[in-house]
Amino acid sequence: MTGIDTNVLVRYLTRDDADQYQRAKAFLEATCTEKNPGYINTIVLSELVWVLKAAYSATKDELVMVLDQILLTRQFEVAHRDAVRAALQDFKQGTADFSDSLIGRLNREADCSETCTFDQKAGKLDGFHVL
């Protein structure tokens, strides 16, 4: 299994640099298979959402679509897949950022009784406590 960094996914998804897009496409298509998937960790997913939103003005619906597609792609092994799926549902339905939703879900997976925050939007998520 080969780990995939955020910038490879960004180039592949946005196609904003022709050379890097072609290299990312060639690599992903040649290397990532169902038997040997590319590994995407949760930090990469959080960075991906941040970059697409901040640098490319992606809408929430677009971000949800990208994350859904990554989760459905058999050529990718997503770390903490169930927590990511649950965080994506929280993100779809709420006002908190994806990263906050993911933090809460990963903390629950680690048996945290709650996640404390100053973020009012994140505080609306189940399992969060606003200080």
C-alpha positions in Angstrom: 0.0 0.0 0.0 1.2 3.5 -0.8 0.2 6.6 1.1 -1.2 9.5 -0.9 -0.4 13.1 0.2 -2.9 16.0 0.0 -1.2 17.7 -2.9 -1.4 14.7 -5.1 -5.2 14.5 -4.6 -5.6 18.3 -5.1 -3.7 18.2 -8.4 -5.8 15.1 -9.5 -9.1 16.7 -8.5 -8.5 20.3 -9.6 -6.3 19.7 -12.7 -4.9 23.2 -12.1 -1.4 22.3 -13.1 -1.4 20.2 -16.3 2.0 18.5 -15.7 1.3 17.6 -12.0 -2.3 16.5 -13.0 -0.9 14.1 -15.6 1.7 12.7 -13.1 -0.9 12.3 -10.3 -3.3 10.6 -12.7 -0.7 8.3 -14.1 0.5 7.4 -10.6 -3.0 6.9 -9.1 -4.3 4.8 -12.1 -1.1 2.6 -12.3 -0.5 2.2 -8.5 -3.9 2.2 -6.7 -5.9 -0.9 -7.3 -8.5 -2.8 -5.4 -5.8 -5.3 -4.3 -3.3 -2.6 -3.5 -5.2 0.6 -2.7 -3.7 4.0 -2.0 -3.9 4.9 1.6 -5.5 8.2 2.6 -5.2 9.2 6.2 -7.5 11.6 8.1 -5.1 14.4 8.1 -5.0 14.3 4.3 -8.8 14.4 4.2 -8.9 17.4 6.5 -6.2 19.2 4.5 -8.0 18.4 1.3 -11.2 19.9 2.5 -9.4 23.0 3.7 -7.5 23.5 0.5 -10.5 23.0 -1.7 -12.5 25.4 0.3 -9.8 28.1 0.9 -8.0 28.0 -2.4 -10.7 26.9 -4.8 -13.8 28.2 -3.2 -15.5 24.8 -3.1 -19.0 24.8 -1.7 -20.1 22.5 1.0 -22.0 20.4 -1.5 -18.9 20.1 -3.7 -16.8 19.1 -0.6 -19.4 16.4 0.4 -19.4 15.1 -3.2 -15.6 14.8 -3.2 -15.5 13.0 0.2 -18.3 10.7 -0.8 -16.5 9.8 -4.0 -13.2 9.1 -2.1 -15.1 6.9 0.4 -16.7 4.9 -2.5 -13.5 4.5 -4.5 -12.3 0.9 -4.0 -8.8 1.9 -5.1 -8.4 4.0 -1.9 -8.1 2.7 1.7 -9.4 5.5 3.9 -8.1 5.5 7.5 -10.9 5.2 10.1 -13.4 4.8 7.3 -16.4 4.4 9.6 -15.5 7.5 11.6 -14.9 9.5 8.4 -18.4 8.4 7.1 -20.0 9.4 10.3 -18.1 12.7 10.3 -19.2 13.3 6.7 -22.9 12.8 7.8 -22.3 15.3 10.7 -20.8 17.8 8.3 -23.7 17.4 5.8 -26.3 17.9 8.4 -24.7 20.5 10.6 -22.9 23.8 10.6 -19.5 22.6 12.0 -16.5 22.2 9.7 -15.6 18.8 8.4 -12.4 18.8 10.5 -14.3 19.4 13.7 -16.8 16.7 12.8 -13.9 14.3 12.2 -12.2 15.3 15.4 -15.3 14.5 17.4 -15.8 11.1 15.6 -12.2 10.1 16.1 -12.3 11.1 19.7 -15.4 9.0 20.2 -13.6 6.1 18.5 -10.8 6.5 21.1 -13.4 6.3 23.9 -13.3 9.9 24.8 -16.4 10.9 26.9 -16.5 14.3 25.3 -14.5 16.7 23.2 -14.0 20.2 24.7 -13.9 23.2 22.4 -14.3 27.0 22.2 -15.9 26.6 18.8 -19.6 27.3 19.0 -20.4 25.5 15.8 -18.5 22.4 16.8 -20.1 22.6 20.2 -23.4 21.8 18.6 -22.1 18.4 17.6 -23.0 15.4 19.7 -20.2 14.6 22.2 -18.8 18.2 22.3 -18.6 20.5 25.3 -18.1 24.2 24.8 -15.9 25.7 27.5 
